[in-house]
Every structure is written in structure tokens, then in C-alpha cells.
């Protein structure tokens, strides 16, 4: 058991070192000339536009369910009028960014890991290196930057859809006008509620893209490794999202929410 634990610890340290080296190569290729703008735009379309339907449906259901769950508790306290404010603050600050990031981790990180893993298996990445192309700049940099750029936009769209879902749920039992509901939601939010949430989604997106690219780019040769890369990318990206969120909450609590 001691030998197995020592072997696992060594592999863990080796993995950290490999990720550090991969990040160094990624960062170096960001500022190298010949940035692939067309591939970056294509990845923004693939990551952002093609994920919008899933993010919208998830956000809508979350907003609807939260109102239905919060209403009985606030009704007992005689604070039913606080429903729009409670939903807006909780959804924009925490629930929306984390849920949407997890959805993107499941869809985007697995897709990137499987795509690059299959390219590794079929030796397409080796062929790019032999032909003089830069696979890191073309495959990795564009995907990581596109994910870091699109996840915050998806989060903002998801927040709006989630609040709309809450409005429909509130009208199942009460009668509140559209303008009054969103006036209460917007008036309850401050700029410092939105800014930290958007900033941390940038890190969420970077973690999703980086983990997906790392797992796919460094997968072993073999068809089985493609599935392992996709599965490992989802699990690792989801874990990093929770870690980043925990750190972000502590920082924002100290700086903004005293």
C-alpha cells in the first residue's frame, strides 16, 4: 500500500509538472505572431452559439424552480415581495455562473478533449508538426481563448433567461407585471454584484478550455484514450470550477461584500 501511495503521489506530481509546462507553452504561443483569427471565430461559434440552447433551457428551468422553492419559505415570513430581489441576487452572484459553467464543462470540455484526443490518435497533430504548422497555436490557444471569451457571454444570457423563467413561475400563483418584476430585479442589483460574477466566469471558461485541451492533447495513442480524455476533462474542469468559485467567493466577500 505504501508503494502504491508513493507511486500515485509521484504520478500526481508529474501531472502537475506536465500541466505547468503545457501552460507555459500555451502562454508563450499567445503572443507569437500569426494568430489564427479565423479558427478563433469558428471556435467562438462552436462553443458559444452551439451551447446557447442548452444554457438557455437550463437557466430557464433553474429560475422557474428557484421561485417555486423560495415562495413557500418567504410566504411564511411575510416577505413574498422579496422574491424578485432574492432570485436576482442569488442567481446573478452565484447560481447562474456556477450552473452554466458546469453545463459548459460537460459539453465543451468533453468535446475539446475528445476532438483533440482523436486527432492525437490519428496522428493529425504529428502531421501538423511535421508540415511546419504550430498545433499549439492553432488547436489550443484558439480554443482556450474562445472558451474564456464565450462563457461570460453565455452566463449573462443565462442570467437574463433565468430571471425570465422566475417571472413566469411567479405568475403561476401571483399576478405581477413584467415591468414591475424586472424593475425590482434590476433595482436589487448593484454593479459590484455583476462585476465579480463576470470576472470569475472568465476563469471558469479558461479552466474549461485549458483542461479540455490538455487532456486531449496529451492523451495516449489508442481509441480507448479518447473516451478517457473526454471523461477526465469533464471531471477535472468541474472540480476546478468549484475550487475557483470557492476562492472567488472569499475574495469578493473581503473586497466587496463587507
C-alpha positions as CSV (number, residue, x, y, z in Angstrom):
1,X,0.0,0.0,0.0
2,X,2.8,2.4,0.8
3,X,4.4,1.7,-2.6
4,X,1.1,2.3,-4.3
5,X,0.6,5.5,-2.4
6,X,4.1,6.7,-3.3
7,X,3.6,5.8,-7.0
8,X,0.3,7.7,-7.1
9,X,1.9,10.7,-5.4
10,X,4.7,10.7,-8.0
11,X,2.2,10.5,-10.8
12,X,0.3,13.4,-9.3
13,X,3.5,15.5,-9.1
14,X,4.4,14.5,-12.6
15,X,0.9,15.6,-13.8
16,X,1.3,19.0,-12.1
17,X,4.7,19.5,-13.8
18,X,3.3,18.5,-17.2
19,X,0.4,20.9,-16.8
20,X,2.8,23.7,-15.8
21,X,4.9,23.0,-18.9
22,X,1.8,22.9,-21.1
23,X,0.6,26.2,-19.6
24,X,4.0,27.8,-20.3
25,X,3.9,26.7,-23.9
26,X,0.3,27.9,-24.2
27,X,1.1,31.3,-22.8
28,X,4.2,31.7,-25.0
29,X,2.1,30.9,-28.1
30,X,-0.5,33.6,-27.3
31,X,1.9,36.4,-28.1
32,X,3.6,34.6,-31.1
33,X,2.9,36.1,-34.5
34,X,0.3,34.7,-36.8
35,X,-2.6,34.4,-34.5
36,X,-5.4,32.2,-36.1
37,X,-8.3,34.6,-36.1
38,X,-10.4,32.6,-38.4
39,X,-10.1,29.5,-36.1
40,X,-10.8,31.6,-33.1
41,X,-14.0,32.9,-34.6
42,X,-15.0,29.4,-35.6
43,X,-14.4,28.2,-32.1
44,X,-16.4,31.1,-30.6
45,X,-19.3,29.9,-32.8
46,X,-18.9,26.3,-31.9
47,X,-18.5,26.9,-28.2
48,X,-20.9,29.9,-27.8
49,X,-23.7,29.7,-30.3
50,X,-24.0,25.9,-30.2
51,X,-24.2,25.9,-26.4
52,X,-26.8,28.7,-26.2
53,X,-29.8,26.4,-26.5
54,X,-28.6,24.1,-23.7
55,X,-27.6,27.1,-21.5
56,X,-30.9,28.8,-22.1
57,X,-33.1,25.8,-21.3
58,X,-31.1,25.1,-18.1
59,X,-31.2,28.7,-16.9
60,X,-34.9,29.0,-17.6
61,X,-35.7,25.8,-15.6
62,X,-33.4,26.9,-12.7
63,X,-35.1,30.3,-12.5
64,X,-38.5,28.7,-12.5
65,X,-37.6,26.1,-9.9
66,X,-36.0,28.6,-7.6
67,X,-39.1,30.8,-7.5
68,X,-41.3,27.8,-6.8
69,X,-38.9,26.6,-4.0
70,X,-38.4,30.1,-2.4
71,X,-42.0,31.2,-2.4
72,X,-43.3,29.0,0.4
73,X,-40.5,30.0,2.8
74,X,-40.8,33.7,2.1
75,X,-44.6,33.5,2.3
76,X,-44.3,32.1,5.8
77,X,-42.1,35.1,6.8
78,X,-44.5,37.6,5.1
79,X,-41.7,38.6,2.6
80,X,-43.3,37.4,-0.6
81,X,-42.5,40.8,-2.2
82,X,-38.8,39.9,-1.8
83,X,-39.0,37.1,-4.3
84,X,-37.7,39.0,-7.3
85,X,-34.8,40.5,-5.3
86,X,-33.9,37.2,-3.8
87,X,-33.8,35.4,-7.1
88,X,-31.9,38.2,-8.9
89,X,-29.2,38.4,-6.3
90,X,-28.7,34.7,-5.8
91,X,-28.9,33.9,-9.5
92,X,-26.5,36.6,-10.7
93,X,-24.0,36.3,-7.9
94,X,-23.6,32.5,-7.6
95,X,-26.2,30.1,-9.1
96,X,-26.1,31.3,-12.7
97,X,-22.3,31.4,-13.1
98,X,-21.7,28.1,-11.5
99,X,-24.5,26.1,-13.1
100,X,-23.7,27.5,-16.6
101,X,-20.0,26.8,-16.1
102,X,-20.8,23.2,-15.1
103,X,-23.0,22.8,-18.2
104,X,-20.2,24.2,-20.4
105,X,-17.7,21.8,-18.7
106,X,-19.9,18.9,-19.6
107,X,-20.4,20.0,-23.2
108,X,-17.3,22.0,-24.2
109,X,-14.5,20.3,-22.2
110,X,-15.6,16.8,-23.2
111,X,-15.9,17.9,-26.8
112,X,-12.5,19.5,-26.9
113,X,-10.9,16.6,-25.1
114,X,-12.5,14.1,-27.5
115,X,-11.7,16.1,-30.6
116,X,-8.0,16.7,-29.7
117,X,-7.7,13.1,-28.4
118,X,-9.0,11.7,-31.7
119,X,-6.5,14.0,-33.6
120,X,-3.8,12.7,-31.4
121,X,-4.8,9.0,-32.0
122,X,-5.0,9.5,-35.8
123,X,-1.6,11.4,-35.7
124,X,-3.1,14.6,-37.2
125,X,-1.2,16.6,-34.6
126,X,2.1,14.9,-35.5
127,X,1.3,15.7,-39.2
128,X,0.8,19.3,-38.4
129,X,4.2,19.5,-36.6
130,X,5.9,17.7,-39.5
131,X,4.4,20.1,-42.0
132,X,5.7,23.1,-40.1
133,X,2.4,24.3,-38.6
134,X,2.1,25.2,-34.9
135,X,-0.6,22.9,-33.4
136,X,-0.5,24.6,-30.1
137,X,-1.3,27.9,-31.6
138,X,-3.9,26.6,-33.9
139,X,-5.6,24.0,-31.8
140,X,-5.0,25.0,-28.1
141,X,-4.7,28.8,-28.0
142,X,-7.8,29.4,-30.1
143,X,-9.9,27.0,-28.1
144,X,-8.8,28.2,-24.7
145,X,-9.3,31.9,-25.5
146,X,-12.6,31.3,-27.2
147,X,-13.9,29.4,-24.1
148,X,-12.7,32.2,-21.8
149,X,-14.4,34.7,-24.0
150,X,-17.7,32.9,-24.6
151,X,-18.5,31.5,-21.1
152,X,-19.0,35.0,-19.6
153,X,-21.3,35.9,-22.5
154,X,-23.3,32.7,-22.1
155,X,-23.6,33.5,-18.3
156,X,-25.0,36.9,-19.0
157,X,-27.6,35.5,-21.4
158,X,-28.4,32.7,-19.0
159,X,-28.9,35.2,-16.2
160,X,-31.5,37.1,-18.2
161,X,-33.3,33.9,-19.3
162,X,-33.2,32.6,-15.7
163,X,-34.9,35.8,-14.4
164,X,-37.5,35.5,-17.1
165,X,-38.2,31.9,-16.0
166,X,-38.6,33.2,-12.5
167,X,-41.1,35.8,-13.8
168,X,-43.3,33.1,-15.4
169,X,-43.1,30.9,-12.3
170,X,-44.2,33.9,-10.1
171,X,-47.2,34.4,-12.4
172,X,-48.4,30.8,-11.8
173,X,-49.6,31.9,-8.3
174,X,-49.4,35.7,-8.3
175,X,-50.2,38.5,-10.7
176,X,-47.2,40.7,-11.3
177,X,-46.5,42.8,-14.3
178,X,-43.4,42.3,-16.4
179,X,-42.1,45.8,-15.9
180,X,-42.6,45.7,-12.1
181,X,-40.9,42.4,-11.8
182,X,-37.8,43.4,-13.7
183,X,-37.7,46.8,-12.1
184,X,-37.5,45.0,-8.7
185,X,-34.8,42.6,-10.0
186,X,-32.6,45.4,-11.5
187,X,-33.0,47.7,-8.6
188,X,-31.9,45.0,-6.2
189,X,-28.6,44.5,-8.1
190,X,-25.5,46.7,-7.9
191,X,-22.5,46.9,-10.2
192,X,-20.5,45.0,-7.6
193,X,-22.9,42.1,-7.8
194,X,-22.3,41.7,-11.5
195,X,-18.6,42.5,-11.8
196,X,-17.2,39.7,-9.6
197,X,-19.6,37.2,-11.2
198,X,-18.4,38.1,-14.7
199,X,-14.7,38.1,-13.7
200,X,-14.9,34.6,-12.2
201,X,-16.7,33.2,-15.3
202,X,-13.6,34.3,-17.3
203,X,-11.6,32.0,-15.1
204,X,-14.2,29.3,-15.4
205,X,-14.0,29.5,-19.1
206,X,-10.2,29.4,-19.1
207,X,-10.2,26.4,-16.8
208,X,-12.7,24.5,-19.1
209,X,-10.8,25.2,-22.2
210,X,-7.3,24.6,-20.8
211,X,-8.3,21.3,-19.1
212,X,-10.1,20.1,-22.2
213,X,-7.1,20.9,-24.4
214,X,-4.6,19.5,-22.0
215,X,-6.4,16.2,-21.6
216,X,-7.0,15.8,-25.3
217,X,-3.5,17.0,-26.5
218,X,-1.7,14.7,-24.1
219,X,-3.9,11.6,-24.4
220,X,-2.3,8.3,-25.1
221,X,-2.4,6.8,-28.5
222,X,-5.4,4.3,-28.7
223,X,-9.1,4.5,-29.2
224,X,-9.8,4.0,-25.5
225,X,-7.8,7.1,-24.6
226,X,-10.3,9.4,-26.5
227,X,-13.1,8.4,-24.1
228,X,-10.8,8.7,-21.1
229,X,-9.6,12.1,-22.2
230,X,-13.2,13.4,-22.6
231,X,-14.3,11.9,-19.3
232,X,-11.3,13.2,-17.4
233,X,-11.7,16.6,-18.9
234,X,-15.3,16.9,-17.6
235,X,-14.4,15.7,-14.1
236,X,-11.2,17.9,-13.8
237,X,-12.9,21.0,-15.2
238,X,-15.9,20.6,-12.9
239,X,-13.5,20.3,-9.9
240,X,-11.6,23.4,-11.0
241,X,-14.8,25.3,-11.3
242,X,-15.7,24.7,-7.7
243,X,-12.2,25.5,-6.5
244,X,-12.1,28.7,-8.4
245,X,-15.6,29.6,-7.2
246,X,-14.6,29.0,-3.5
247,X,-11.6,31.3,-3.9
248,X,-13.6,33.9,-5.8
249,X,-16.3,34.0,-3.1
250,X,-13.7,34.5,-0.4
251,X,-12.0,37.3,-2.3
252,X,-15.3,39.1,-3.2
253,X,-16.5,38.8,0.4
254,X,-13.4,40.6,1.6
255,X,-13.3,43.2,-1.1
256,X,-16.9,44.0,-2.0
257,X,-19.4,42.4,0.5
258,X,-18.2,43.5,3.9
